[in-house]
């Protein structure tokens, strides 16, 4: 455990500062090329550049390569390759709006390196009940999990700072859980995700200077899912991600098909005269977590974000409790 302290400190510092330092020049680069979109939740006509994915993936790759130099784990290579593939998929979608099938199908292929490197355990661990052996089914779970976590984070990226702030809470919660279940090496491997998210949040929080885009959101989600698989904490990871999972479930159950968010005509939220957010009365609009939060009345964008972060903290605590229960048998 003591031998892991230096790799952990070095990789976390690198993860944070690579993103923190590269975002300002990336913003200037995107501004010069007019790669910006309107911030729909601002009364003024404010344009925000996107995507921030290149800085996010750079911070992840550099920090994880440094960790590989220390630990020589195949798990790290699998995480890097899968996460990089997710970035590439998202970047394609950033440049050209693809069909609703594109991200789920291609992200399934991005999960293949995890299988090829054999960095998984086919026993699925549940709190209280112990482990369930599902050798054949688990391969299918791997193929499904990366599209689910990638698109789940992408779907919650609807307000300034929400996706990155949510990932700060969820990823650090997952790291704590990995320490609790004594998977120390993967816990160290997971830490850069939290620091990358934290550095990006500095520029993504209200008022956003840059949006992560599909490339950034899919990168964060795919790495989270990869860590959950190689760390053998799939159930714990799902608990920590619960608000985002609920958001995706509400969206899919109301739309009843896989579709690109930008292709949805009905908007789940509207704006009041003072530009607060309120739940729409449009019955054709999809149901989302934000729309559900706003059923109690109009809120500012910042207030909605705080509610989501509170839900993330609550889910993170539940995940930590679940991690402690992993060692309990009934």
N, C-alpha and C positions, 0 to 999 in steps of 0.2 A: 504493500500500500504506500509506504514512504517513497519507494522508487517512482511512483506515479505523480508525485507532487510537482516536480520540475516540468515534465511534459505537459501537465495540466496548465500550469501557470503560463508557460511559453506559448502554447497553442491558443489559449484564451486571449492573451494580449495581442497576438498576431491577428486572430479572427476579428477582434474589435477594431483595431487600428487600420487594417487593410480596407475595411468597409468605410470607416470614418474618414479616412484620408482620400479615398478614391471617389466618393460621392460628389464633392464639389466640382472636380474637373468633368465628371460624367454629366452633371447638370449643365455645365457650359457647352459641352459637346452636343447634348440633345437640344439645347436652346438654339444653337447655330443651325441645326438641321430641322428646326421647327417640328420636332417630335414631341408634341404636347397635346393635351386634351383639356377640355373645359372642366373645371371643378363644379359639378352640378349642384353641390350643396352650399354654394356661396352666392350671395345676392349680386355681388359685383362680377364682372366678366373676367374671371381669373383663370389663366391657363397654367397647367402643371405638367412638367415634362415626365415622360415615361419611355422605356422601362428602367427600373433600378436593378433589374436582374443581373447585369454584368458585374456590378460591384459585389452583390450578394454571393454569386457563385465563386468569384475570385477569392473572397474572404474564406469561404468554405474549403476550396481546393488547397489554398496555401497552408491554412492551419492544419488540415487533415494530413497533408503530405509531411508536414513537420512531425505530426504524431506518428505517422508510419515510420519515419526515421528512428523514432524512439522505441516503438512497440512491435513493429514488423507483423502486424495483424492483417490477415486476408479480409477481415470484416471491414477494415478501413478502405481497402481498395474497392470492395463491392459498394460501399456507401458512396464513395467518390464517383464511381462510374454511373451508378443509378441516378444520383443527384444531378450530375452533369447532363445526362440524357434528358432528365426532366426539364432542366434549364433550356436545352436546345428546342425541346417541344414547345415550351412556353414562348420562346423567342420567335418561333415561326408564327405562332398565334398572335403575338404582339404586332408583327409586321403585316399580317394578313388574317382577317377573321375567317377561321375555318368552321366547318360544320360541328354540330354538337357531338358527333361520334369521335372527332379527331383526338381530343385529349385523353378520354378514357382508354381508347384502343392503343394509342401509342405509349401511354404511360404503363400499360400492361407489359409491353415489350421492354420498357425501361427497367422492369423488376427482374428480368432474366439474369443479370449478373449475380444477383444474390443467390440464385439457384445454382448457377455454374460454379461459383466459388464454394458452394456448400456451407455457407455461413449461417445456418439456421438449425433449429431444433424442432422436430416434428411433434414434440409434446407441447400442447397448449395448456398453459398454467392458469388455473382459476383460483380465486381466493376461497378459503375454507374447504373446497372440494378436491384440491390438489390438481394433478396433471392428467390430461386426457390425450391418449395417443391417437393421432389421425395422420399417419404417414402420407397417404395419397391425397387426402383432402387438404393437407397443409400446403402443398404446392399450389393448389388453386387459391388458397388464402393469400399467399405471397403475391400472386399475379393480380389479385383484386385489391390488396391493401394499398399499393402505391398509387393507383388511380383514385382510390377513395380519399387518402390523406392529402394528395396533391390537389384534387378538385375541391376538397372540403375547405382548405385554407384559401383557395382561389375564390370560393363562393362567399367567404366572409369579408373579402377585401372590398368593402362598399363605402367606407367612411375613412376620413383622414386618420391614419395611425392605427386603425383597428387590427389589420392583419399582422403587422410587425409587433404591435404591443401584445396582442393575443399570443403570438408565438414566443415572446419573451417569457410570459407566464407559463405556457404549456411546456416549453422545452426545458426550462429550469426545474419545473415540477417533475418532469420525466427523469432528469438527471438525478434529482434527489431520490426518486424511487429506485433507480438502478443502484445507487449506493446502499439503499436499505436492503435490497435483495442480494447485496454483496457481489454484484457484477461490476467490479471496480473498473476494469479496463474499458468496458463499453460506456460506463458512466463518464469517464474522462473523454472518450471519443465524442460523446453527446454534448459536452459543454460548449464547444465552439458555436453550435447552432444558436444557443441562447445569446452569446456575445455578438454574433453577426446580426441577429434580430434587434438587439439593444442598440447597436451602432446605427442601423438603418432607421430605427424608430426616431432617432434624433432629428432626421430630415423628413420623416414621414408623418410625424405628429402634427396636430393642428397648429398653424396652417401648413399644409404639406408643401414642400419644395420639390418633391419627386414622388411618383407612384411606383410601386414595385412592378406593376404590369403582370401579365400571366407568367413571364419568365421568372420573376422574383417570387411570386406566390407559389408556383408549382415547385420551385427549387426548395423553398422552406418546407412545404408539405411533404415532398418526396423524401427529403433527408429525415424528417421526423418519422415517417413510416418505415424507412430503412433501419433506423436505430431501434425502433420497436421490435422489428423482426429479428435482427442479429442479437439484440439484447434479451430476447425471449420474454418481453413484457407487453405483448400485444393488448391484453385486456386492460392493463394499467394505462397504456397509452390512449386507448379508446376513452377511458374515463376522464383523463385530463383534457381530452379534445371534445368533450361532450357538447358544449354550446355550439361549436362549429358543426358537429355532426348533426345536431338537431336542426340547425339552419339548413343544411343540405337536404335533410329528410323532408322538412316542411316545403322546401322549394320543389323537390322532385315529386312529392305527393300531390301538390297543387297543379303543377304543370303536366304531370303524368307522362313525361318523356324526357330524354336527355337532349338538352338544347343549350346553345351558347347564350350566356346572359345578355349579351349585346343584341341578340335577335328577338328578345322578349319585348313586345309592344306595350303591354300594360305595366306601369311602374308601381311597385309595392308601397312607395311613400310619395307624399306630396309636400308642398311648402305652404306655410301660413303667410300672411302679409308681412310679418316681421322675419320671415324666412326660417322659422323653426320647422322641424320635421313633424309630419303627422301621418297617420295611417290612411291609406287611400280608401275610397269607397268603390273603386273600380273592381267589379267582381271577376274580371278577366285577369287581373294582376296576380302574380304568384304570392304565396304566403312565405314570409321570411322571418328570421329571428328579429330583425329590426322592426318589421311591421307589427310583430307580436308585442314587442316592448312598447310601441307607440299606441297600442290600444287604450292605454291609460290616459292618453292625452299628449299634446304636442311637447316636444323636447328639442333642445338645441343639439347640434351634431356632437358637441363635446359631452353633453349629458348622456346621450345614447351610448357613446364610446365608454363612458365610465360604468354604465350598467353592464355592458358586455365584459369589461375587465373584471368587474365584481363576480360575474358568473364564471369567468375563467379561473379566478382565484378560488372560488368555491369548488370547482371541478378539480383544480390542482390539489386541494386539501383532501378531497375524496380519493384521488389517485394515490396520495401518500398513505392514507388509511388502508386502501386496498393493498398497497405494497406490504404493509405490516401484517395484513391478514394472510398474505401468501404463505407465511410460515406457520399458520394455524390450521389444524385439521379437526373436522367434526366427526 
